[in-house]
Amino acid sequence: MGGMNADARIERLGDHALLLRFGETIDVATNRRVHACVAALRVQAPAWLRDLTPAYTSLALHADTACIGGDDPLGMAENWLHEWLGGTNLEDVRTEARIVEIPVFYGGDAGPDLADLATRAGMATGEAAARHAAGDYTVAMLGFAPGFPYLLGLDPRLATPRHATPRQRVEAGSVGIGGAQTGIYPFAGPGGWRLVGRTPLRLFDAARDLPSLLRAGDRVRFVAIDAARFAALDEHAR
């Protein structure tokens, strides 16, 4: 592909979608290009574009092929995307990211791995919690479960491999660390991330107008709370 996005690759994803790849490594700069492309395509809004699904380094474009018509409608969408990318400078795209505060009760039963994680990092438990809460995070993508946010921006000193054997049950709202990223479990279930705390907020509720509390591209700030505040917020969220 020539032009301003010569390193981007377009692939077919089945019969009704295209996959746009911007790279192979997980990093903030590549993920920023993904979200810039989402913002620009939403403004452009071609008639055949049904939905966009961003990931760490790629973007899926879901196409209404019936709207395009012809013998190869997905090919026509691919040609349009190729030409559009060639004339679009994603570096100039300005994205308006929401800032969402997530209250978290760190440690104890809510964060059973925090003390061990702190020891591994050579710091006190309180410092590990403070460092986690102080991060400026970006929702790189949603995946694994509805509303599960993969967050970039973790302090490198807190990066810790997942458990070799996952827990059979992780409580809903649990905040975990898996490698160099952090995330929040929307529902109770199995999970292998190191648990450092828990939020009383409901990450996903199908009855809400917008079921997912977080969207790809949002910025997240964790706010440390005590047990009493957690209980009050948890009761209010039920």
MOWOHU-V365760 format. One record per pair of residues at least 4 apart in sequence whose C-alpha atoms are under 6 Angstrom apart, sorted by the first residue. I is the first residue (numbers start at 0). J is the second residue. D is the distance in whole Angstrom. If there is no record, write none. Layout:
# MOWOHU-V365760
I|J|D / I|J|D
This chain:
# MOWOHU-V365760
0|5|5 / 1|5|5 / 2|85|4 / 3|85|5 / 3|88|6 / 7|20|5 / 7|21|5 / 8|19|6 / 8|20|5 / 9|18|6 / 9|19|5 / 10|17|6 / 10|18|5 / 11|17|5 / 12|16|5 / 12|17|5 / 12|18|6 / 15|62|5 / 16|60|5 / 16|61|4 / 16|62|5 / 17|59|6 / 17|60|5 / 18|58|6 / 18|59|4 / 19|57|5 / 19|58|5 / 20|57|4 / 21|56|6 / 21|57|6 / 22|56|6 / 27|31|6 / 29|56|6 / 30|55|5 / 30|56|6 / 35|89|6 / 35|92|6 / 40|44|6 / 47|62|5 / 47|63|5 / 47|66|6 / 48|62|5 / 49|61|5 / 49|62|5 / 50|61|5 / 51|59|6 / 51|60|5 / 52|58|6 / 52|59|5 / 53|58|4 / 54|58|6 / 54|140|5 / 55|139|6 / 64|72|5 / 67|72|5 / 68|72|5 / 80|84|6 / 96|217|5 / 97|217|5 / 97|218|6 / 98|218|5 / 98|219|6 / 99|219|5 / 100|219|6 / 100|220|5 / 100|221|6 / 101|221|5 / 101|222|6 / 102|198|6 / 102|221|6 / 102|222|5 / 102|223|6 / 103|197|5 / 103|198|5 / 103|222|6 / 103|223|5 / 103|224|6 / 104|196|5 / 104|197|5 / 104|223|6 / 104|224|5 / 104|225|6 / 105|110|6 / 105|195|6 / 105|196|4 / 106|110|4 / 106|111|6 / 106|113|6 / 106|195|6 / 106|196|5 / 107|111|6 / 109|196|5 / 109|197|5 / 110|194|5 / 110|195|4 / 110|196|4 / 111|194|6 / 112|193|6 / 112|194|5 / 112|195|6 / 113|195|5 / 114|124|5 / 117|122|5 / 117|123|6 / 117|124|5 / 117|127|6 / 118|122|6 / 132|221|5 / 135|152|6 / 136|150|6 / 136|151|5 / 136|152|5 / 136|218|5 / 136|219|5 / 137|150|5 / 137|151|5 / 137|217|6 / 137|218|4 / 138|148|6 / 138|149|6 / 138|150|5 / 138|215|5 / 138|216|5 / 138|217|5 / 139|149|6 / 139|150|6 / 139|215|6 / 140|149|6 / 140|215|5 / 141|146|6 / 141|147|5 / 141|148|5 / 142|147|6 / 146|202|6 / 146|203|5 / 146|211|5 / 147|184|6 / 147|185|6 / 148|182|5 / 149|182|5 / 150|180|6 / 150|181|5 / 150|182|6 / 151|180|6 / 153|180|6 / 158|178|5 / 158|179|5 / 159|178|5 / 160|177|6 / 160|178|5 / 161|177|5 / 161|191|5 / 161|192|5 / 162|191|5 / 165|190|5 / 165|191|4 / 166|189|6 / 166|190|5 / 166|191|6 / 167|189|4 / 168|188|5 / 168|189|5 / 169|187|5 / 169|188|5 / 169|189|6 / 169|190|6 / 170|187|4 / 171|184|6 / 171|185|5 / 171|186|4 / 171|187|4 / 172|183|6 / 172|184|5 / 172|185|6 / 172|197|5 / 172|198|5 / 173|183|6 / 173|184|5 / 173|196|6 / 173|197|4 / 174|182|6 / 174|183|4 / 174|194|6 / 174|195|6 / 174|196|5 / 174|197|5 / 175|181|6 / 175|182|5 / 175|192|5 / 175|193|5 / 175|194|4 / 175|195|6 / 176|180|6 / 176|181|4 / 176|192|5 / 176|193|5 / 177|192|5 / 185|202|5 / 199|232|6 / 199|233|5 / 202|211|6 / 202|212|5 / 203|210|5 / 203|211|5 / 204|210|5 / 205|210|5 / 229|233|6
